């Protein structure tokens, strides 16, 4: 990238920040469990995506509100509230409901990042709506919003190593050293997919990111 490309990129980002200085239009929710004992676990893939994004961009998600850590920022030319619910996975919907009610955000402007055991590590999948697919955080969000009409970006964490392996133990296990590069790649692409959803909708994001490594 030349110096001219860098300046053009900075000018574009500045213009987007200025255009997105109004009220919150979107919620971007990363799912996980709070506390250091859960850091790096498969179930915390949603948290990891937001943390990875913060490390790259300087975005801060550090204010306590709506039973969650939150931070306002801009993404895809829109004003966004980033949310990390602190209620533990099974009650994630409480934070999402409270934030959506406060900012008057419709379900189709709530994007949820979650782990998915049906996808290999390194893969992501965009869905415009649908059932929870057994993911308890999504299930609770659907319950509290009384709607499943919200887009979600599913981050692959790999299937159980064998059928008898306890599911809870699996999703609360940590990624192996060999999987670290794959999950970092996936969470980076997950946030790119979030941006594409905001800019051009879930269908465009699905076309760009589903089924591709």
Residue pairs with C-beta under 8 A, 6 or more apart in sequence:
1 9
16 74
16 76
16 77
17 74
19 77
20 74
20 75
20 77
20 78
20 79
20 80
21 74
21 79
22 79
23 79
23 103
24 72
24 79
24 80
24 81
24 103
24 105
25 78
25 79
25 80
25 105
25 109
26 75
26 78
26 79
26 80
26 81
26 105
26 109
26 110
26 111
26 198
27 80
27 81
27 83
27 96
27 99
27 100
27 103
27 105
27 109
27 110
27 111
28 50
28 75
28 80
28 81
28 82
28 83
28 111
28 113
28 194
29 46
29 83
29 84
29 85
29 92
29 95
29 96
29 110
29 111
29 112
29 113
29 141
30 46
30 47
30 48
30 49
30 50
30 51
30 82
30 83
30 84
30 113
31 43
31 44
31 45
31 46
31 47
31 85
31 89
31 92
31 112
31 113
31 114
31 115
31 135
31 137
31 138
32 38
32 41
32 43
32 44
32 45
32 46
32 47
32 48
32 84
32 85
32 89
33 41
33 43
33 44
33 88
33 89
34 84
34 86
34 88
38 44
38 172
40 48
40 174
40 175
41 171
41 172
41 173
41 174
42 115
42 117
42 157
42 158
42 170
42 171
42 172
42 173
42 174
42 175
43 89
43 115
43 157
43 171
43 172
44 115
45 113
45 114
45 115
45 155
45 157
45 183
45 186
45 187
46 84
46 112
46 113
46 114
46 115
46 137
46 155
47 84
48 155
48 183
48 187
49 113
49 153
49 155
49 187
49 190
49 191
50 61
50 82
50 84
50 113
50 191
52 184
52 187
52 188
52 191
53 59
53 82
53 187
53 191
54 60
54 61
56 188
57 73
59 71
59 73
59 82
60 71
61 69
61 70
61 71
61 82
61 83
61 84
62 69
62 71
63 69
63 70
63 71
64 70
64 86
65 99
66 83
66 95
66 98
66 99
66 102
67 85
67 86
67 87
67 94
67 95
67 98
68 83
68 84
68 85
68 86
68 87
68 95
68 99
69 83
69 84
69 86
70 81
70 82
70 83
70 84
70 99
71 81
71 82
72 79
72 80
72 81
72 82
73 79
73 80
73 82
74 80
75 194
75 195
75 198
76 194
76 195
76 196
76 197
76 198
76 199
77 198
77 199
78 198
80 198
81 99
81 103
83 95
83 96
83 99
85 91
85 92
85 94
85 95
85 96
85 137
86 95
87 94
87 95
89 136
89 137
89 140
90 136
90 137
90 140
91 140
92 137
92 140
92 141
93 137
93 140
93 141
93 142
93 143
93 144
93 145
94 140
94 144
96 110
96 112
96 141
96 144
96 145
97 141
97 144
97 145
99 105
100 106
100 107
100 110
100 145
107 145
107 147
107 149
107 150
108 149
108 150
108 151
110 141
110 145
110 150
110 151
111 150
111 151
111 152
111 153
111 194
111 197
111 198
112 137
112 138
112 141
112 150
112 151
112 152
112 153
113 152
113 153
113 155
113 190
113 194
114 135
114 137
114 138
114 152
114 153
114 154
114 155
115 135
115 154
115 155
115 157
115 171
116 125
116 133
116 135
116 154
116 155
116 156
116 157
117 157
117 158
117 159
117 160
117 167
117 170
117 171
118 133
118 156
118 159
119 125
119 154
119 155
119 156
119 157
119 158
120 156
120 158
120 159
120 182
121 156
121 157
121 158
121 175
121 179
121 182
121 183
121 186
122 156
122 182
122 183
122 185
122 186
122 213
123 156
123 186
123 211
123 213
124 153
124 154
124 155
124 156
124 186
124 189
124 190
124 193
124 209
124 210
125 153
125 154
125 156
125 206
125 209
125 210
125 211
126 151
126 152
126 153
126 154
126 193
126 197
126 202
126 205
126 206
126 209
126 210
127 151
127 152
127 154
127 202
127 206
128 151
128 201
128 202
128 203
128 206
129 148
129 149
129 150
129 151
130 148
130 152
131 142
131 148
132 138
132 139
132 142
132 148
133 154
138 152
141 150
142 148
151 197
151 202
151 205
153 190
153 193
153 194
153 197
153 205
155 183
155 186
155 187
155 190
156 186
157 171
157 175
157 183
158 179
160 167
160 170
161 170
175 183
185 213
189 209
192 209
193 205
193 208
193 209
194 205
196 204
196 205
196 208
196 209
197 204
197 205
